[in-house]
Amino acid sequence: MAKVIVVGNEKGGAGKSTIAIHLACALLHGGAKVAVCDLDLRQSSLARFFAHRKAWAADAKVELPMPIDAHPAVDGVALAKAEVSEQLARFEEAFARALAEADFILIDTPGGDTAVSRLAHGRADLIVTPMNDSFVDFDMLGHVDPVTLELLKPSLYSETVWEARKARAASGQRAPLDWVVLRNRLATTEARNRRRIDERVEALSRRVGFRVGPGLRDRVIYRELFPFGLTVADLSPLVRPVSVSLSHIAARQELRSLMQSLGLSNWSGEELQAAE
């Protein structure tokens, strides 16, 4: 049975697609069969990334590992305008195909609450939620008192994951749902605001049951490689569309740490030759 990884929260701009792209490529380089499903039907960053990858590899005449296409539609914008029942049916069809072929199904979700996103969360074995270093992003997970900043209650998104976890436990057919919140795009300097957020994240993790892991810093290389459909996992003597620096080596280590925190270190592509 394929392991289902859902990258999600209900806020845009937290780095969901960046995380999904890097997880998919790391798993591919680790030898896994990965099906990718983009449920952000209007933006479709994940789908466009792998379209760029295919085109760049063909032009450069290099071999790159490619995922199994499990997108619910070729035209995501058109499907976004369709009835909810149609969206759900198309997702179910794509998901069923991926189950039969893949070791992992990686699903990128939109920055909002949709019926198809909730359905995907209910199918997840692992939910990965990136959040930036701000109370704006934390508000997506939990609400704080405006005077004391003490944690008041979980947010609607946390409740969505909680409902998915309860439904999964009630089915009794699979292992418990694992939920990891990634501290993404952290600033390089320690700040009082970060310490405050750290304390609230830890308190909420104990309350609703997620783990906290390291995300990816806001590095130029992650944005620089996107137009080519590449990640730092792809860089090698044959794949080098940009000049390589020490910061790129650090970025590769970040990706390894991310994979380890998600329990995916066996599929992190460690055999890949380091870009030097």
Secondary structure, DSSP 8 states (H G I E B T S, - for coil): --EEEEE--S-TTSSHHHHHHHHHHHHHHTT--EEEEE--TTT-HHHHHHHHHHHHHHHHT------EE--S-S-HHHHHTS-HHHHHHHHHHHHHHHHHH-SEEEEE--SS--HHHHHHHHH-SEEEEEE-SSHHHHTTTEEE-TTT--EEEE-HHHHHHHHHHHHHHHH-SS---EEEEEE-S--SS--HHHHHHHHHHHHHHHHHT-EEEE-----HHHHHHGGGT--TTT-SSS--SS---HHHHHHHHHHHHHHHHTT-GGGS-TTS----
